[in-house]
Amino acid sequence: MSKRKAAIIGGGNIADKNHIPALKQLSEQVEIVAVCGRDLTKARALADKYDIPQAFDNTSELYRQAAPDVVVICTPNNFHYPQTMEALTNGCHVFCEKPPALNAQHAREMADLAAQKGLTLAYNFQLRQVSEWNLLMRCKADGLIGDIYHIKANFLRRRGIPGWGYFTNKAMQGGGALMDIGVHVLDLALHALDYAMPDQVLGNTYDFIGKNGGKGLLGDWNPATFEVEDGATAYLSFPNKASIMLSASFALNMKAEKERNLEIFGSKGGATLFPFLLHTELAGELADVQFPFLEETDIQLKNTAAFLDACDGKPSNVCTAEQGVKLQAIVEQIYQSAER
């Protein structure tokens, strides 16, 4: 099979530090032929850094001159929908940064067009590739967890409002902590429940610290232009009585600097993800089983490889277009509940 030709849309940090290095390591499968960004000088500089032949500041010219087979979208959230639709229209598989879009309708249209065109659309929820998650999935498949009926999913920062980029701009991002980091653990929690849809969603959002200002650990932000939530909580209830408690924060007055974890409760056993502990019974006694030798993995490399596998019709655990629709719908319901 000949190599696929890939183009990068968006010349920021996520392209520079994550996607381009991963694609470069998969050079037997894919060749990066172009970078496209709003600033041609910056796009050219990024292309030169990685010996990528072409740079553009116009997507129409990108498709006309570079003719990519695969497009990786690394732009702010409000560009995901139009750029994905354009890429699919031009016959390209799309690997899009999370979240899928600003709303569920756009995510639905993206998935429908991908299906209509027979193309792969996937989202970069790379926490699916950590060793701990894959071990949990094996424990679940082996019956060690039983029926999962409750999950606590947290992605919290004490004072981690990004002091750069568009993270506090609602028009660009669509939301704050929930849209940026909460979706990572929400994806895992939904994946553990086979991506079922909840029948009840209760959500709250907060902006007390973001709008009042204070000490930041990820740069300074401007409270006067802070337009998103600095924290969000949600309770999701499913038809089979399973439930998810979700918490996400850019800024929260808590003890730790940051916390990212899942606690999973099943009918036969439970698990804590980071570090991985299996809570079970052995020889008639309660036991917590540790796994001290789990390998560290390059999760971006593995997720990019999973995306390319999906493009080739091979088994893959990358986040699919249909899963993206469900996740975006739930995020939308959390925000709607918070507004009510």
N, C-alpha and C positions, 0 to 999 in steps of 0.2 A: 504494500500500500504506500502511495506517495505521501509525502509530508503535507500536513495541513498548513495553510498560511494564516497566521494570526495577526490581528491588529489590536492595539491598545487604545481605548478612548478614555482620556483623562490622564494628565501627566503629573499627578500629585504623589504624595508619600506612599499610598497604598499600591500604586502601580510600580513605583521605584523599589520599594522594600519587599513587596510580597509577590505580585503577579509576574513581573518580568523575570526575577531570579528563578521562580518556579518553572516558567516556560522554558527558560534557557537550559535548565537541567533536564528537560524533556525534549531535547533537540532532535532525537531520533524520530519523534512523532510530529513535531510542530516547529515551524520557523516563524519568528516574529518579523513581519515585513514592514510595519509602520506604527508610528505613534501619532495620535491626533489629540490636540489640546486647543483651548481657546487662545493661548499665547504661543504663537509659532516659534518664537525664540526659545521658550522653555521646552516645547515639544522637541525641537531640534537638538537641544542640549541633552535631553533624556535619551533620545535616539542615539546620539553620538556616544554617550556613556556606555551603552550596551551594544554598539556596532549594529544598530538597526538601520536599514538603508533609507527609509523614507519618513518624512514628518509632514504633518498637515495641520491646518487650523480650520478645516472645512470638511465635514463628513461626506458631502457629495463627491468632493475630489478624492477622498480616501477610497470610496467604493469604486470610482471610475478608474483611478490610476493603480491602486494597490490590489484590488480584487481579492480581499481576504475571504477565507472559508469560515473563520472563527473570529468573533469579536469579544474582547474582554472589556467590560464597562466599569470604569473606576471613577465615576464622577459623583457629585452631590446627588442626593436622593431624587430631587425634582427632575433630573435629566434621565433617570433610569427608564421611565416609560417611553418618552419619544425616541431615545437612542436605541432602545431594544426593538421597538416597532420598526424603526428604519433599518436596523441590521437584519431582522428577520425578513423584511420586504426585499432586501438585497440578497437573500439566500444564505445567510450566515447563521451558524450555530452561535449561541450567546451565553457567555458566562458573566453574570451580573453581580456586582457587589450587593450586599444586603443593606436595607430591607428591599423587597421587590420593587415597591413603588410608594407613592404617597397615599393611595387608597385602594380598596379592594376591587373596584371596577376596573381600574387600570391593570392590576395584576391579572384579572380575569381575561381582559383583552389580550394581554401579552401571551398568556398560556394558550388561548384559543388560536392566535395567529401562528404560534410555534407548531401546534398540532396540525393546523391546516396546511402548513408548509412542509410538514414532516421533518422539522428541525428540532434540535435539542436546545432548550432553555433551562438553565440551572442557576442556582444562587450560591454565593460563597459563604456558607455557614460552616467554617472550617473546624469548629470544635467537634464536629462529628468524627474527626480523624484522630483525636487524642487516644492514647492507649487505654485510658480509663474507660472511655465510652465504649470502645470495642469490646473490652472485658465485660462491661455491664450487659451488652447485647448477647454475649456468649452465655453469661450466667442466666439471663432471661430465657434464651433458647434451650438451655439445659434444664429448665424447670426449677432453678434454685431460688427464683424470686416469686414464682407463682403469679397470681393475678395482681397487677399493680393497681392500687386503688387511691393512692395519694402521693403527690410529688410537691416538694418545696423547692422552688427554683429562685436563686438569688444571684444578681450581678450588681454589686454595690461598691461605690466609692465614697470615701469620707469627704474629700474635697477634690473632686476630679472633673470639674467643668473644664472642657478644653478651652484654652486661651488662644486658639488659632482657628482658621478655617471658618466654616459656616454652621458649626454645631449648635449655636444658639439662635439661628435664623429660622423661623418657622416656615417661611415661604420656600426656603431652599431644602430644609430637612424634613418638614412635616411633623416633627416632634423632637423630643430631647432624649432623656435617658432610656425610655422604652424603645424608641425607634433605633437608637444607636447601639446600645449594649444589651438591653433587656431581651431583644429578639433572639440573641444567641442562645440564652438558656431556655427561652420559650420554645425555640425549635427543638432542642434536646428533649424537653419535657413532652412535647407533642409527639415526637418520634417514639419515645418510650411507650406512648399510648396508641401507637400505630396511626398517628395523625387523625384520630377521631375529632369530630367537631363538638364543642360544648353546646349545651342547650341553655345555659345560663352564664352570663358574664357580668361581674360586678367590679368596677374599677374606680380608682382615685388617682389624681395627679396633684403635684405640689410644686411650688416655685418660690418658697420662702427665702431660701438661701441665695438662689440665683438672682432674685430681684433686689435683695438687700445687700449683696456683696459680702466680702470677707476674704480670708486667706485662701489662696488656691495652691494646689499641688501640681497642677498641669498648666501653669501659666495664669495670667490675670485675665478676667473677663469684665465686660462692661455691664453693670446691672441695669443701666438705662436702656440698653438694647437687647436685654435678655427676654426672649419671646417664647421659650419652650418650657417644658417641665424639667425640674431638677430631680424629681423622684416620681415613681409610679408604683402602685400596688394593684393587684388584681386577684380575684378568686374566680376560677373557672370550674363549673360543674358539668359533668357529662351524663348522658342518658343512662349509663350503667352504674352511676353513682361514684365513679372515679372523680377526682378533683385535682386541681393544680392551684397552689398559692405562689404567685409571682411577685417578686420585688426587684426593682431596678432603680439605681440612683446615680446621678453625677455628684450630688452633694447631700450628705446625711451626717448628722451629728452622732456618730457611732465610734466605738473604740478603735477598730482596725482601720488601716489606711484603705484597704479594699477587701472585698470578699466575693468570690465567684464559686458557686457550688450548687449541686443538686442533692437532695435527700429523697430517696425513693422507698416507698413502703408497699410491700406486697404481702400476699396471703401466706407465703412460705418463707420469705426472707426480705431483707431490706438492704439498702446500700447507700453509702455516702461516696460521692464521686472523687473529690480531691481532698486528701489522698484517698484512694479507693479502699473502702472497707466493706466487707460483706457481713451483715448482721443476721445470724442464723442460729440453728441448734445443731450440735454435734455430740454424738454419744449420750444423748439425753440431757445435755447441758447447753445453756446459752453461750454463744461464741461469736467473737468478732474476728474475721479472717482477714489478714493483711496480705498484700501482694507487693513486697518490697523491690522486686526486680523488673517492674514494668519499664519498657524501653521508652525513651524520649523520641518523638518523631517530628519531622518537619511537616506540620499539619497543612501548611499552604501547598507544599509540593504534593502531598497525598490527595488533597482536595482537587487540585488542578488535574492530577492524573485521573481521579475519579470522574471529573467532567469529560475528559477526552475519551475515557472508556464509554461513557454514556453516548457521546457523539458516534462512537463505533458500534453502538448497540450491544455493548458488553454489560454484564452485571455491574452495578455501581451504587454507592450509598450517598451520592451527591444529592443535595436538596433539589427536588424536581419543581417544574413549573406549577403543577397542581398543588403540591405542598406549599409553595409560595403563595398561592391564592388563599389557601386556608389560613395560613399564618397572618397574612395581611388583613383578612376579614376579622380575625380575632383582635388584632391590634386596633383596628377601627372600632370594634365594639367596646374595647376598654376605654378608648378616648370618648366615645359617645356616652358611655355610662358615667365617666367622670364629669362630663359637662352637665348631665342631668342631676 
